[in-house]
Amino acid sequence: MKKTLVSLAAVAALTTGAMAADKGIDFVTTGEATIYYETTDNGNVANSDDTLFGKTESKANFAFQINNDADLGNGFALGSQLTFLGTSGLTTSSVSNVAQNNTSGDEVTLTKINLTKKVGNTTVKLGRQELPKSLSPFAFSEKWNVYKNTFDAVLVVNSDIPGVTLVGAIVGTTNSSKDVGAWTDLVVKTQGGVTTTAEGAYMLTAQTAAIPMTTLTASYYQLGQVITNPLGIDDERATALWVDAKLAGKSMPLGLKIGLQGGSITPDGTGLDATNAMGVKLGLAPTDGLNLCFAYSTVDDGSVQIRNAGTGVKTPLYTQLIKNQDYISKDNDTLMVRAAYKLGGTSKIILQASSTTDNSAAENDATDIELVYKVKAGGVNMLAGLFNTKMSNDDSAKNYVRLVARYAF
């Protein structure tokens, strides 16, 4: 972390050409340098172009992110983030694509710029910012790619009620988790997989820890246009509801943790059905360094999928792993198991898997097995992942390898 004194006179010179009194602002500068690589055999090992580590099915990024945060006084704060995505020439030799793109035409993109004002127990943040899944389950920043997606939003957080946090938001455009330079409206996928555009969303979340050993979160969304009326007469809006309850405490045996979640997306209009989902998870820590998790989710056959409207990619379900969202977000039942073990020092190994029963007429069941190793060495956080996905209606499984190194400064 580095503090930089930026002269107000320099700022004034840039904006008005005039010199002002030099009071100075303390900017706290942080950032991250990232190398990200992924390859797949694409389920077709017979084709030499689709082998692991071959150029055709490999993608990579060499990237930087710089964050600047400043206390402006009187309860005001300014935040900004610059993101650079490149390949260091890897696309000419080792890979054919990038993991995360920037189609804005600029090498560096302003992925965050926001102003925060705090008054009493209320904080208002305006501008480009991240939204956490814990408080915004249908429009959140995903962390699976090189860098997280962000949103143009107005966020209001209030804690006047003891033990209760209220969060309101107007969520507008977002940059894709695959393209930081493409600012678009929110997206919703129909049950058939077609992506439609939403105009935006209004969100209200209430979270309380007033119940002993329990964190209870409830969210309400009013989404804009999410799907075209089947008769082509009008565009349909939708209401989304989501409730999450987590129970944990030091007095629980074997480090027991319990989670319950459920909700729905209900499009307006005739011919469109609500999509309902629920999930449950159980976590245990039977010995030092070992954590186990078991989860189940079910989604019915409504008109839209249970997905993050910010990207149309991930879900808020407990059974969400790294590669299985295409199976668990619609008309299915899914079981998930995870075991994470600390090997000592700063290293951890994770083995997780999911089995999905497709309840549609296609009956295309899926399995997903993922092995992840994480270690921190020399100040660098490194991840190596091996993933295998298999559809019952496809003879070939897909294998993936992901390698990531992150240095935070």
N, C-alpha and C positions, 0 to 999 in steps of 0.2 A: 504494500500500500504506500502511495506517495502523495504528499501534499504539495500543491503548486499554487503559488500566489499569483493571481491574475489581476492585473491593474484595471480598475474601472476606466481609467483614461484610455487604455488600449481598446476596451470595448466601445467606448464612445467614439473613438477615432474610426473604428470600423463601421459604425452605424450612422454617425452624423458628420464625421470629419472634424469635429471640434474636440479640444482637450478639456477634461474635467478634473475635479479634485481627485487625487489618487488615494482612495480609501482601501481598496483591495478586497478580494474575495478568496477565501480558502477553498480550493477544489481538492477533493479527495479522489485520487486516480487509482483505479484498479483495473484488472484485465485478465485475459487468458489467451494463451497461444495453444492451438489445437492441431493435431494431425489425426485425420479420420480416414479409414480405409475399410471398404467392404467388397467382398467378392461372393459369387454364387455359381453353382453348376447349372442353375436354372432347370433342374429336374431332367436334364437331357445329357447325361455323361457320355453318350455315344457320339455326340457332336463335339469335335475337338475345339470349336470356338466357344463352347459353353462349359468348360472345365473350370474348377476352382483355380484362382490366381491367373487365369487367362485374361488378356486385355479386354475382350468383348464384354464380359460380364463383371468387370471390376470398376469401382468408382472410388474417388478419393478427394480430399480437400486438405490444403494447408491454410489455416485461418487464424485471424486475430480478432479479439474484441477488446475495446477500450471503454471503460465506464468512468464518467466524471460526475461527481455529486458535490453540491455546494449548499451550505447554509447561508441563506440570504438575509437572515434576521427577521424579527417580527413574526415568527412562525412559518416563514416561507422557505422552501427548499427547491433546488433545481437539479434535475437528473438528466443525464444523456448517455447514449451508448452508440459507438461507431463499430461497425462490423465489416471486416475484410474477408472475402472468400476467394481463394486461389487454389492452384494445383502445383505450383513450382515446376511446371513443365511436365508433370507426370502423364498428362493426357497425350503427349507425343510418344510415350514409350510404354508405360505400364498399365494405364487404365483408359477406358473409352468415355468415361463420363464423370460428373461430380456428384457427391452425395447430397450437397446442398448448393443451390444455384443463386445467382443474383442477376435477374434480367432487367434491372433498372437502367443498365447502361453505365453505371458508375462502379468503380472498383471498391469504393467504400460507401456503405449505406448507413443512414441514421436510423437505427432500429429502435432507439428509445429517445424521447425528448418529452419531459413532463415537468409540470410545476405542482408542488404540494403546498397546501396551507393547513396548518393545525390550529384549531380554535377549541380550547377546552378538551373535551373528550371526543371531538369530531375531527377527522382528517379527510381532506378533499384532494384528490390527485387527478389532474387533467393532462391528457396527451398520450403519447405512445408509451406503453407499459406492459409488463407481464401480468397475467391473471393466474392465480394458483388454483389447481384442481380442487383443493380442499374447501375452497369458498365459491368456486365457479365451475361446477362439474360438467356443464354443457358448453363452456367457452373458456378453455384454459390453455396455458402455454405448455407445449410438449417438449421433453428433454431428450428424446431418443436420437435426434439428428445432431449435426455439428453444433448448432446453437438453437435456442428456443425461439419459437414464434412469439410475436408481440401484438398488441391491439391498440388501436385508437379508441380511447375510452374515457369516460368520466367515472371515477370511483369514489364513493363516500363510505367511510367507516366510522361507526359511532359505538361508544361503550358506556353511555350514560346509565344504562340499566345494569346493576351489579350482576356479574357473572354472565352477561349476554353481550355478544358482539353482533351488531347489525351492519350489513353491507349492502349498499345499493350501487347499481352500475348502469350506465348507458354504453353499450358495446357497439362500436361501428365497424370499420374495416379492420382487417388483419393481414399480416404477411404470412405466407404459407410456410409450414414446417419444412417444405422442400425448396422454397424460393423466397429468400429474405427481402428481395426487391420487388415482389409482386404483391401490391396492396389491393385486396379484393374484399367484397362483401362476405359475410358468413356463408357457410355452405351446409347443406343437409343432403344426405343420401337416401333415396327411396329404397323400398324393400328390394327392388330389382337391381339396385346398385347405381342407378343414374344419379349424378350429382346435380342438385338444383341450388340456386342462389337465394340466400336470405338477405333481407334489407338491413338487418341489424337485430339487436335484442335489448330488452329492458330486463334487468335482473334484480331480485331482492333475496338476500340470504340472511338467515338468523342462525347463530351458533352459540351454544351454551355449554358450560362445564359445571353448571349449578347442581346437576344430579351427581351424587357421589360416584367416582370412578368412571364417569360416562362423559363423552363428548358427543353432543347431538347437533346435527347440522341439517337445515331444511332450506331448499332453494326453489325459487319460482322464476320462470322466464316467460316473457311475451316475445315470441319470435316474429320477425316480419315475414315477407313472402318466403315460403319454404317449398311449395310444390304447386304446379299448375293444375287447376281444376280439370278433372278428366274430361269435362265437356268443353273445355277451352273458354269458358265464360269469364272467369275471374281468377286471380291469384289467391292462394289460400295462406292464411296465417296459422300459427300453432301456439299452444301453451305447453310448457314443459315443467314438470315437478320432479324433484329428487330429494330423498331423505336418507341420511347416513347416520348410524349410531355406532359408536365404538366404545367398548367397555374394557378397561385395563386398570391395574392397580398393583402396588407392591404386595398386597395381601393375597392376591390371586395365586393359586397353586401352580407350580411349574411355569411361572411367567405367563399364565394364560391371558390371551387377548381375544375378544370376540367382536366381530363386526357384522352389522346388518344394514342392507341398503335396498332401496326400491324407488321406482318412479315411472314416469310415462311421458311420452310426447303425443299430444292430441291435436292433429290438424283440424281446422274448422271446415265446415262444408260437408255436403253429401258425398258418399262414395269413398270417403277417406276414413280409415280406422285408426284408433289410438294404438300406439305400440307401448306395451308394458314390460317392465323388467324388474327382477329382484335378485339379490345375491346375499350370501352369507360366507363368512370366513372365520377360521379358528387358528390362532397362533400359539405356539408353545416354545419355551426355552428350557428344555429338559436338563441340559448341562451347560457349563460355561462355554461360550463361543459358538453354540449350536442353536439355530433358530429354525423352527418348522412352521409351515403355513399350509392350510388346507382350505380350499374355497370352492363354492358352487354358484353358478349364475344361470338364469333362464330368461330368455327373451321370446315374446310371442310373435305372431305373424301380422303385425300392424303395417301401416302404409310407409313408415320411415324407419331408418335404422337408429339404434342407440349409439350415437357417436358424438365426438367433440365437434360442435358447429364452427369452431375456429379453424379447423383444418380438414374435417371430414375423414380423419385417420383413426385416432385412438378412441377408446371408450372409457367411461368412468367405472367400469365393472371391476370387481375384485379379481376376476379371472384374467384380466389383461396382462399379457406377457409382452415380450419384445416383438414377436412376429405373428401373433394369432388373431389380430383384430378383425380380419376379413371373415372369420368364422363365427365369432362370438357375438356380433352386433345385431344379429337378426335370426329369428325363428329357430332357436336352438336351445340345448341344455349343455353346459360345460362344467367339467371338473378340473380343478387345478391343484397341484401339489408343488411345494418349494422347500428346499433345504439349503440353508446358508451356514457356512462354517468358517470361523476365523482361524486361519492357520498360524497365527502368531504375528507379532509386529503389526504391520499395516496391510496384510494380505487377507483376502477372503475368496472362497470358492462357492459358487451358487449353482445348484442343479434344480431346474424347474421344468414342469411339463404340464400340458393340458390335453384333454380329450373332449372333443365336441361332437355331439349328436345332432345332425341336421334333421329338423322336424318338417322340412318342406318336402314337396313331391320328389325333388332331386335326390334326397337321402345321401348327400355327399358329405359323409362324416370326415372329421379332420383330427390329426394328432400333431402336437408341437412339442419338441424336446429341445431344451436350451441349456448349455453349459457355459458359465461365465466365470472368469478369473479376474479379480481386481487386486492391484497392488500399488503402493505409493513408494517410490524410490527416487532419491535425488530431488525431491520436491515435485516430481511428476506423478500425476495420477494416471495409471495405465489400465486398460481393459482389453481382454481378449475373449471373444465369444464365438462359440460354435453352435449353430442352430440347424435343426432338421424339421421340415414340415412335410406332411403327407396327407393327401386327399384320397378317400376310399375309391373314388371314381377315376383315379389317375394311377397308372402303374409305377410312375417314377416319383420319388421323393425329391424335394429341393433341399440342398445343403447351402448354408451361408457361413462365412467367416467374417467377423468384424474385429478390427484392431483400432484402438483409440488411445491417444496420449494427450493429456491436458496439463499445462503448466500455468497455475494461477499466480498472479503477481499484484 
